[in-house]
Amino acid sequence: MKFLKLIVLISMSIMLEASSLKDIIENATLDGWLRGKYFYSDGRDGSGQGYQMFFLPNVHSGEFNGYSLTVGLFAAYGPGVPDAVTADNSIGGSRAPRIDNKSAPDVFNVSNLYINKTFESTKTTVRVGQMNIVSALNAGTSYGDRGIGGMIENKDVEGIRFYASAYDSWMTDNIMLAMNQALTYGIGNNLVILGVESDKDFKIKNLGFKLYYSWAQQLYDMMMFGDIHYKFQFDGWSIGLIGQIAGTVMSDNARFHTGGTNLATYFSNLAGLDPEGKPYGGYAKTRGIYNLQANLKAGGYTGKLGYIGSFGQGYGTMLDSKGAFDVGGQLWNGIIAGGLMGFGWTGAGGVKNTSLKVVYFTHKYKFGNGIGIGFDAVWIGGNNRYPYMKKGSKRIRNNPSDRGSVIPARPDNVTANSELVEISPQISYAFTKDFTGSVVYSQMLGDMLMGRTVVTLKYDF
């Protein structure tokens, strides 16, 4: 890690005067994480196994007259969710895996390259360059969502954070995976995100909020997310209440400005999804989701009980499959990579005449010795056009009375209105403060029968 910091910092400091080089290197910081996952899916409606490796270091230089530079690498190898494949050939050859533009998730390149400016007279930070897009609309995928543009953050008002960003070219991880796109490309529709939220110094104790708005040229006219939460504090325990809502209004003639072949035909493909005449053709002009939750915290125990509902023509409302929504469950919104289920705006909920109902009940307990255990139970219903893995898709193709269309760019995956139950026991262990491991087993019951085991090791540095 020290070698990586040194190489990056020396190369960027050539333009600076020699007297500042020592301070820039000595005050530099390195953050990021290294994560390995193993997936195993089996059952009537799903199969596959594979490994996923992620390495995301970011080097932040020391400040020079308020300016600093960040350079980040992104190394990823392995599928998001192995679907009808095996791990027999996962090593990828001698020396290193071959990343040859034929497998979308495999990446090794520069992910972040931006200049940061902080001002002494005001609590304001400005960032310009190539950077991760991080907001309440896509909080779950900050490692993969990127844009070329600028961001400004201000905290002059005590307890309040103001945020604004604009990007000329951008791409989200969910879109890349959902469209099964291996080629390197971006989206040229101008993207704007504005937000305001409370932080730990907010004057009303135990109350918090978030409000975010986004606009994307000739894609959607509005994407909004709101959150308000309050905690009733007692002696040694607390009860929390959360209300969250998101809504998206698509443009009348939405289209992607990009050279990517799958995205270029996305909206025209949606228009012809159901040749049998079912009322699912076309994209949903209006989409909405809400989440109501009560939670309990007592000692090492945390429990959540919540309900998710939808409104409008569909339920695909967010830049990724979750954003800042606080929901339960481990598998129901990640059957297939790319936010095809969940709240992703290019997923199943982006199709006209779809809806979603979810009830979740979760339990987690952390012991003092680093061991944690958990159990999630989730019921999923509605006209959800649920996406099936390839194995299950072969089965439901023979049931046209309830079968939906194929997913754009994934002709082997079919959707169907499904009533499901997820049961997910889990165990975790903190080897150190920065090194953790977990094993999660999830079983889907009801219209879909499949199980998935995910083993994760993660190191934060």
N, C-alpha and C positions, 0 to 999 in steps of 0.2 A: 504494500500500500504506500509506503514512503517513497519507493522508487517511482510509482505512478504519479504521485503528487509532484515530485521533483521534475520529471520530464515535462509535464504539462505547464508548470509554473515557469520554468526556464524559457520554454518556447514562447510564452505569451508576454514575457517581460522584456523582450529584446527592444521594444519600442519605448520602454520607460527608462528614466535616468538610473544610473548604477546605484546611487545612494538609496533608492527605494527598493531595490531588488531583495535585499536582506530582509526588510520588514515584510514584503509581500510573501516570501517563502515561509518565514517563521510564523506568521500569523494565519497561514492558510489552514483550512479545515477540509476534512474528507468525510462525507456521509453517503449513505445508500444501504443496500442490502444484497445478500446472496441467498438464494432460495432454491431448494430442490424438492420436487414433488414426484410421487409415484401414484398413478391411477390404475384402478382395476374395476371394470364394469362387467356385469354378467346378469343373465336372466332372460326371460322370454323376449323382452323388447330392447335389449341393449347388450353390447359386448365390446371389448377393447381393453388394451393395457398399454401403458407407455410412461415415459419419463419426461419431465419438464425441468429445465435448468434456467435460472435467471440470475444475472449479475449486473447490478446497476450502481456503479460508483459515480459520485459527483465531487469534483474538486472545486472549492471556493477559495479564491485568492484572498490575501489580506487586502484591506482597503488602502487606496492611495488617493488622497483628496476626496474621499467619499465614494470613489469608484472601485469596483471589484469585478472580476471575471469568473464565470462558472463554466466549466467544461465537464460534460458527463458522457459516459459510455453506456451502451445498451448491448448486452450479450444475452441472447435467448435461444434455446434449442429445445425442440419438442412440441407436440401439439397441445392446444389448450384443453381439449377433451378427446382422448383417443376413441374414435368411432369405427368399429369393425376393423381394427388393425391390431397387431401384436408388437411386442417389444423385442422380437427376435433379432432385428438388425439395428437396434437403437444406438450402438456405439458410433456409427457414422464414419468408419474407416480409421486408418492410422493417423497419428499426430493430432488431428482435430476433426470435428464434423465438417463435412462439405456443405457450405452454404452457397447454393448455386442458383438462387432465384426461382427454385421450383417448389419451395415449401414456405408458405406464408409466415409461420411463426418464427422461422430461423433468422436471426439478426445478429450482426456484430458491426457496430458503427458508432459515430458520435450522435448522441441523442439531444444533448443540451449544449448550447454555445451562445451565451448571452452576457451582456454588460449590465451590472447592477449599480444604481446610484442612490445613496442615502443622503438626506439633507439634515444638517444640524439644527436649522431654525424651525423645522417642522417634522413631525413623525411621519414622513413620507418616503416611500421607496418606489423607484421607477426601474423597470426592467425592459430591455430591448434586445431582440435577437431571436434565436431558435430555442424554444422552451416548452416544458410541460404545461398543459392546460389543467389547472387545478381549481375547481369551483364546486359548489353544492350540486351542480347539475351532472357532474361526472367524478365525484370524489373517490369512487372506488377504483379508478384506473389511471391514477396520476402518473404511473410509470410508462404508459403507452400513448396517452393522448398528447399530441404535440402541435405546435403552431409556430409560424414565423410572424412576429408582430411585436406588440408591446403590452405591458401590464403596469398599473399603478395602484398602490395601496397606501391608505392614510389612516392614522390612529390618533389624530389630534383631539377628537372628542372622547373623553374618558369612557371606557367600556364599550366602544363602538369601533368596528372595522369597516371601512369603505373600500370597495374593490371595483376596478374597471380594467377590461382588457379588450384588445381588438387584434384580429389576425387576418392577414392577406391570404395565406395558404395554411391548411391544417388537415389533420387526420386523427380519428379516434381508433383505438384498438378494437373496439366492438365492431365498427364498420368494416375494418380490414378483415377481421375473422368471419363476420357474418357473410360477407361477399366472397369469401374463399379466394381472396385475391393475393397472388404470389408476387406480382410485379410491384415495383416501388412507384408510388404515385401519391398525390395529395388532392385535396379538395380546394377549388379556387373560389367558392362562394364566400364573400367576406363575412366574418363571424365577429359578433360583439357580445360580451358578457358583462353585466353590471350587477353588483351585489352589496348588501349591507347586512351585518350580523353583529350580535353581541359577543363579548368575550368575558373572561373571568372577573373583570373589574366593573361589569355592568352594575349600575347603582341599585337596581331592584334585585335583592338577593334571591337566589334560587330560580330566577326567571331568565329565560333565554329565547332568542329568536334568530331566524335567518330569512332573508328575502332576496331572491336572485331572478334576474331577467336576462334573456338572450334573444338575439335576432340573427338570422343567417340569410344573406341575400339570395332571393329566389329559391329558398328552401322552406323556411318557416318564418311566419310573421311574428310569432311570439312563442317563447318557451319560458315558463315561470315555475319557481319552486318557493314554497313558504313553509316555515317551521316555527312552532311556538311550543315551549315546554316549561313545565314548572315542577319543582320538587318540594314535597312536604317533608321537612326534616324533623326527626324525633331522636330520642336518646339511643344511639347505636343502630338505627335503621331509618329508612326513608321510603316514601311512595312517590313515584314520578308519573306525570301525565304528559303525553306527547300528542300533538296534532300536526300532521304534515299533509300538504297538498301540492300537486303539480299539474300543469296544463300546457298543452301545445296546440297552436293553430297553424296549420300548414299553408303555404302559399297556394294560390289558385292553380298556377301552372308550374309546380315545383320541378326542378331539374338540377342535377349536379353539374358544376363546372369542373370537369376533370377529364383526363385522357384515359382513366381506368375503364377497361371494357365492361366490367360487370356493373359498375356504378352508372355508366353512361346509359344503360338500358334499364336501370332499376325501376323507374316509375312506369315505363311502358310495359314492363313485365308484370307489374302489379295490376295494371288495368286488365290484363287477360288471364288472371290467375285461375279462374273457374270456368272452363269451357262448357261444363255441364249446366251452366245457368244458375248456380247457387248465388245467393246475395253476398258474396265475399270478395267480389272483384273490385279493384281500385284501392287507393290508399285513403285512410281515414283523415278527413280534413280537420276534425277536432278530436283531441284525445285528453283524457284526464284520469288521475289516480289520487286517492287519499288513503292515509294510514292513521288509525287511531290506536293508541297504546297506553296501557297502564303497566308500570313495572315496580318491582319490590327489590330493595337491597338491604340485606341484613348480614353483617359480618362478611364472610367470603361468598355468600349466596347472592345471585342475581336471577330474578325471574321476570319474564315478559309475557303479557297476554295482549294480543292485538288483532285488529281486523283491517283488511285492505279491500277497498272497493274502487270502482271505476265509473266514469261518466263520459259523455260524448260518443263519437263514432268508434273510438278505439281506446287502447290503454298504453300505447307506446309513447311516452312523454319525455324521456330523459336522454342525455347524450350517451349514457352507458346503461347497463342493466340494473343499476341500483342508485347511483348518486348518493345523496346524503340521507336517503330513506333509512330509517332504523327499523328493520324487519327481522323476523325469525326464519329459520330453515337453512339448510346447508346445500340442497341439491335442486329444489324445485325451480329456481330461476337460473340454473346453470347446467341443464341437461346437455345442451350443445353449446360450444364456445361462441362468443360473439353477441351475447345479449338477445338471442333469438327468443328466449322467454324472459320474463322479468319486465322491466319498464323501458327497455331500449327502444328508441323511436324508429329504428329500422328493423325491429323484431316482429314477432307475430302480432303484437298489439298495434302495429302500424297499419294493419289491414282493416278495411271498412267493416262495420257491424261486428266488432269483437268487444268482449267485456271480460272482467276478471273479478273473482271473489276469493279471498284468502283469509283463513283464520289460523293464527300461529300461537303456540304456547311453548316457551323455552325455559330451561333451567340450567344454570351453571354454578359450580362451586369451586373455589380456589382454596386449596389447603396451604398451610404455612410452609410446607416443605417443597413447594414448586409444582406440585401435582394439581391438575385441574380436571374435573369431569363435567360432562354436560349431556343434555338430552333435549332434542327439538322434536316437536310434533306439529305438522302442518296439514291443513285441508285446503285443496285448491278446486275451484269450480268456475262456473260462468261459461260464456261462449268464447273460450280462450284460444281456440285454434292452436292447441298445444303442440310444440315440435317434438317429433320422435327421432331417435337415432335410427341408423340405417336398418338394423335388424327388426325393430318394431315397425318401421315404415313398410317393409315388405309384407308384414301381416295385415296392416290396416288398409293397404291398397285394395284389398279384396272386400272392403266394407264401404262402398261408395255412399251409403245413406248418411254416414257421419264423417266421411273423410274430407279434409280440406285439400287445398292445393299444395303443390310443392313450394319450397322456400326459394326465392330468387337466388340464383347462383349456386344452389345446392339441390340439384334434381333428384338426388337419392333420398332426400329427407322430406317427409310428408307431415302435415299438421292435421289435428282432429280435435273437436270439442271433447274434453276429457275431465272426468271427476277423479281426483287423485288424493292420496294420503301419503305424506312423507314421515318416516320415523328415522331419527338420526342420533344414535349415541356417539359420544366422542370422549377422548382422553388427551390431555396435553401435559407437557413437562417442561419447565424452565431449567435447562442445564446451568445457565448463567443468566445474568441480567439481559444479555444481548443475544443469547443462543437458545432457541426454543424448538420443540418438536411436538407434533400432534398426529393422531390417527382418528379419522372420522369415517364411520360407516353409515351410509344412507340407503334406506329401502323405500322404493316407490310401490304403492299398492293401489288397487282399484283398476281403472282402465289401462294403466301402464304397470307392468311388472318387471322391475329391474332393481339391482343393487349396485352401489358404487363404494369402493374403499379408496380413500385419499390419505397418503402418508406424506407429511410435510416436515422439512427441516429448514429453519430460517436463521440467518445470522445478520443482525443489524450492526453497522459500524459507523 
